Every structure is written in structure tokens, then in C-alpha cells.
Amino acid sequence: MRRTLVIAAVLIMVASVSSTAQEDSLTVEKMIFCTGIEDRLPVGESTQFFETAERIYCYTRINGAADTLDVTHVWYYGDEEKARVDLTIKSASWRTWSSKKMLPAWAGAWRVDILGPDEKVLLSREFVYKPVDE
């Protein structure tokens, strides 16, 4: 019985260390805001968008995953969370994106945080959504 408990404890510690090491090795190589994705690449890259852009995309390239895991794109308008999108990373270098349908009433500063599996912020960037008459 004691041997079984020791083996179980060792397995839990190894899994914990492995998971932490993988999360620590994750990096966001690219984070781009754009108006579309074509052939898995961003188009219309910018950090300032007019309200004529009905949807904004956050394109990312994530490096360092040793196994399948999830990252999260969290979209903020000011300090208000507007969307949370879980994205599965399936290899050591993985491209993925999320998007947010925009409304003209949401003009102003936006931010997207990229969270690792442990909910730590891997990278955060901002963009501005503004009326056409500015």
C-alpha cells in the first residue's frame, strides 16, 4: 500500500513539473490585429480600425507547446471583458486566431490578452476602433 502511495505521489509531481515546464516555455511569436484571414495569414493589419470594419481578428503564432494545450484570447473594451475564446494548440509552432464582431457604439480603446493554460498573461496588445469621421 505504501509503495502504491509513493508511486502515485511521484507521478503527480512529474505531471505537475512537466505541465509547468511546458507552460513556462510557451511564447507568442506574433500577435497581429487585422480585418481578415486569407490562406491562414492576416490581411489588413493595423492597430487602428474604422467602424466600417465589422469584424476584427487577433492572429497569433504560439511557440513552445510540447503537447496539445489551450490558450485563451480575452477581448476587452476598456476594462470590460467582451469575449473569451479558448483555442487549442496542437504543435510546437501553431497559428491560430479569434475574432470579434464590432459595433459602432464600441469606439475606443480595445485590448486582447493571450492567456496560457495556467491563466497567466503571455502577451497583451491594444488597438483602437474609431468612427469614420475622425
C-alpha positions as CSV (number, residue, x, y, z in Angstrom):
1,M,0.0,0.0,0.0
2,R,2.8,2.4,1.0
3,R,4.6,1.7,-2.3
4,T,1.4,2.5,-4.3
5,L,1.1,5.8,-2.5
6,V,4.7,6.7,-3.2
7,I,4.4,5.8,-6.9
8,A,1.2,7.9,-7.1
9,A,2.8,10.9,-5.4
10,V,5.8,10.7,-7.8
11,L,3.5,10.5,-10.9
12,I,1.6,13.6,-9.7
13,M,4.8,15.5,-9.1
14,V,6.2,14.6,-12.5
15,A,2.9,15.6,-14.2
16,S,2.9,18.9,-12.4
17,V,6.5,19.7,-13.2
18,S,6.0,18.7,-16.9
19,S,2.9,20.9,-17.1
20,T,4.6,23.9,-15.5
21,A,7.7,23.5,-17.7
22,Q,5.5,23.4,-20.8
23,E,3.6,26.5,-19.8
24,D,6.8,28.3,-19.0
25,S,8.2,27.5,-22.5
26,L,5.2,29.0,-24.3
27,T,5.8,32.2,-26.2
28,V,3.7,34.3,-28.5
29,E,5.9,34.9,-31.6
30,K,3.4,37.1,-33.4
31,M,0.2,38.9,-32.3
32,I,-1.4,40.9,-35.1
33,F,-4.7,42.7,-35.3
34,C,-6.3,42.6,-38.8
35,T,-9.5,42.8,-40.8
36,G,-9.4,39.2,-42.2
37,I,-7.6,35.9,-42.6
38,E,-6.8,34.5,-46.0
39,D,-4.9,31.3,-46.6
40,R,-4.2,31.2,-42.8
41,L,-2.4,34.6,-42.9
42,P,-3.6,38.0,-41.6
43,V,-4.7,40.7,-44.0
44,G,-5.5,44.3,-43.3
45,E,-3.0,44.5,-40.4
46,S,-3.3,47.6,-38.2
47,T,-3.7,48.9,-34.7
48,Q,-6.3,51.5,-35.7
49,F,-9.6,50.4,-37.3
50,F,-12.5,52.5,-38.5
51,E,-16.1,51.4,-37.7
52,T,-16.5,50.3,-41.3
53,A,-14.6,47.2,-40.2
54,E,-17.4,45.0,-38.9
55,R,-15.0,42.3,-37.5
56,I,-11.5,42.5,-36.1
57,Y,-9.2,39.5,-35.9
58,C,-6.4,38.7,-33.5
59,Y,-3.9,36.4,-35.2
60,T,-1.3,34.7,-33.1
61,R,1.6,32.3,-33.6
62,I,2.4,30.3,-30.5
63,N,5.7,28.5,-30.0
64,G,6.9,26.0,-27.4
65,A,4.0,23.6,-26.9
66,A,5.3,20.2,-26.2
67,D,1.8,18.7,-26.2
68,T,-1.8,19.7,-27.1
69,L,-3.0,22.5,-24.8
70,D,-5.3,25.5,-24.8
71,V,-4.6,29.2,-24.8
72,T,-7.3,31.9,-24.5
73,H,-7.8,35.2,-26.3
74,V,-9.6,37.6,-23.9
75,W,-11.1,40.7,-25.6
76,Y,-11.6,43.9,-23.5
77,Y,-13.3,47.1,-24.4
78,G,-11.8,49.5,-21.9
79,D,-11.8,47.4,-18.7
80,E,-14.9,45.4,-19.7
81,E,-14.4,41.8,-20.9
82,K,-16.4,41.4,-24.1
83,A,-15.3,37.9,-25.2
84,R,-13.2,34.9,-24.1
85,V,-12.1,32.4,-26.8
86,D,-10.3,29.2,-26.0
87,L,-8.0,28.0,-28.8
88,T,-6.3,24.6,-29.0
89,I,-2.6,24.5,-29.7
90,K,-1.6,21.2,-31.3
91,S,2.2,21.5,-32.1
92,A,5.4,23.3,-31.1
93,S,4.6,26.1,-33.6
94,W,0.9,26.9,-34.2
95,R,-1.0,29.6,-35.9
96,T,-4.5,30.5,-34.6
97,W,-6.9,33.4,-34.4
98,S,-10.1,34.6,-32.9
99,S,-12.3,37.4,-34.0
100,K,-14.8,39.9,-32.5
101,K,-17.8,41.3,-34.3
102,M,-17.7,45.1,-33.7
103,L,-20.5,47.6,-33.2
104,P,-20.1,51.4,-33.9
105,A,-21.0,52.1,-30.3
106,W,-17.8,50.4,-29.2
107,A,-15.5,53.1,-30.5
108,G,-12.4,53.5,-28.3
109,A,-9.5,51.5,-26.9
110,W,-9.5,47.7,-27.0
111,R,-7.1,45.1,-25.7
112,V,-6.6,41.4,-26.2
113,D,-4.8,39.3,-23.6
114,I,-3.3,36.0,-24.6
115,L,-3.5,33.6,-21.6
116,G,-1.6,30.4,-21.2
117,P,-3.2,27.2,-19.8
118,D,-2.4,28.5,-16.3
119,E,-4.3,31.7,-17.0
120,K,-1.1,33.8,-16.9
121,V,-0.9,36.6,-19.5
122,L,1.6,35.5,-22.2
123,L,1.2,38.8,-24.2
124,S,-1.2,41.7,-24.2
125,R,-1.7,44.3,-27.0
126,E,-4.1,47.2,-27.8
127,F,-5.9,48.6,-30.8
128,V,-8.3,51.4,-31.4
129,Y,-11.7,51.2,-33.0
130,K,-12.9,54.6,-34.2
131,P,-15.7,56.4,-36.1
132,V,-15.1,57.2,-39.7
133,D,-15.4,61.0,-39.2
134,E,-12.2,61.1,-37.0
